[in-house]
């Protein structure tokens, strides 16, 4: 899905990996962590360019979204 180049598909991969990370009692595997980092990096860069903001701002936004989701699920 990441190789498709579609930000929508990359976001779906990131969402699914965050869901595994927070709903599972075990940690992500090395491959899953690498995939999550890659998906997050690609999405941050794409959104930063589209929104004309810094990558740090987008990364904070993403972290905030998933921390709210994790708190609600926990």
One Martini backbone bead per residue (centre of mass of N, CA, C, O) as a GRO file, in nm:
protein
   74
    1UNK     BB    1   0.054   0.064  -0.018
    2UNK     BB    2   0.293   0.261  -0.011
    3UNK     BB    3   0.379   0.229  -0.321
    4UNK     BB    4   0.136   0.390  -0.445
    5UNK     BB    5   0.151   0.709  -0.326
    6UNK     BB    6  -0.096   0.732  -0.151
    7UNK     BB    7  -0.196   0.906   0.120
    8UNK     BB    8  -0.438   0.730   0.192
    9UNK     BB    9  -0.287   0.458   0.209
   10UNK     BB   10  -0.077   0.544   0.416
   11UNK     BB   11  -0.281   0.617   0.638
   12UNK     BB   12  -0.394   0.330   0.668
   13UNK     BB   13  -0.135   0.199   0.761
   14UNK     BB   14  -0.091   0.375   1.010
   15UNK     BB   15  -0.357   0.313   1.150
   16UNK     BB   16  -0.319   0.004   1.172
   17UNK     BB   17  -0.054   0.013   1.338
   18UNK     BB   18  -0.166   0.170   1.577
   19UNK     BB   19  -0.380  -0.037   1.650
   20UNK     BB   20  -0.185  -0.263   1.715
   21UNK     BB   21  -0.016  -0.115   1.929
   22UNK     BB   22  -0.272  -0.047   2.132
   23UNK     BB   23  -0.437  -0.341   2.126
   24UNK     BB   24  -0.185  -0.483   2.192
   25UNK     BB   25   0.030  -0.663   2.416
   26UNK     BB   26   0.234  -0.635   2.196
   27UNK     BB   27   0.485  -0.553   2.018
   28UNK     BB   28   0.620  -0.449   1.754
   29UNK     BB   29   0.785  -0.535   1.506
   30UNK     BB   30   1.044  -0.442   1.327
   31UNK     BB   31   0.889  -0.423   1.056
   32UNK     BB   32   0.649  -0.258   1.165
   33UNK     BB   33   0.813  -0.015   1.264
   34UNK     BB   34   0.933   0.058   0.990
   35UNK     BB   35   0.664   0.097   0.845
   36UNK     BB   36   0.558   0.318   1.032
   37UNK     BB   37   0.788   0.521   0.986
   38UNK     BB   38   0.751   0.542   0.680
   39UNK     BB   39   0.457   0.632   0.674
   40UNK     BB   40   0.489   0.882   0.852
   41UNK     BB   41   0.696   1.030   0.680
   42UNK     BB   42   0.533   1.049   0.418
   43UNK     BB   43   0.284   1.194   0.539
   44UNK     BB   44   0.423   1.440   0.656
   45UNK     BB   45   0.541   1.550   0.393
   46UNK     BB   46   0.277   1.575   0.234
   47UNK     BB   47   0.117   1.757   0.436
   48UNK     BB   48   0.319   1.989   0.458
   49UNK     BB   49   0.299   2.073   0.163
   50UNK     BB   50  -0.013   2.109   0.142
   51UNK     BB   51  -0.031   2.307   0.414
   52UNK     BB   52   0.219   2.488   0.464
   53UNK     BB   53   0.399   2.336   0.684
   54UNK     BB   54   0.557   2.184   0.914
   55UNK     BB   55   0.656   1.873   1.001
   56UNK     BB   56   0.625   1.908   1.307
   57UNK     BB   57   0.327   1.991   1.304
   58UNK     BB   58   0.220   1.731   1.177
   59UNK     BB   59   0.333   1.533   1.384
   60UNK     BB   60   0.173   1.646   1.624
   61UNK     BB   61  -0.106   1.594   1.506
   62UNK     BB   62  -0.081   1.288   1.482
   63UNK     BB   63  -0.014   1.226   1.777
   64UNK     BB   64  -0.275   1.347   1.891
   65UNK     BB   65  -0.476   1.162   1.750
   66UNK     BB   66  -0.358   0.887   1.867
   67UNK     BB   67  -0.374   0.958   2.171
   68UNK     BB   68  -0.680   0.984   2.178
   69UNK     BB   69  -0.746   0.701   2.073
   70UNK     BB   70  -0.593   0.547   2.297
   71UNK     BB   71  -0.755   0.661   2.538
   72UNK     BB   72  -1.035   0.561   2.439
   73UNK     BB   73  -0.954   0.252   2.417
   74UNK     BB   74  -0.830   0.219   2.722
   0.00000   0.00000   0.00000
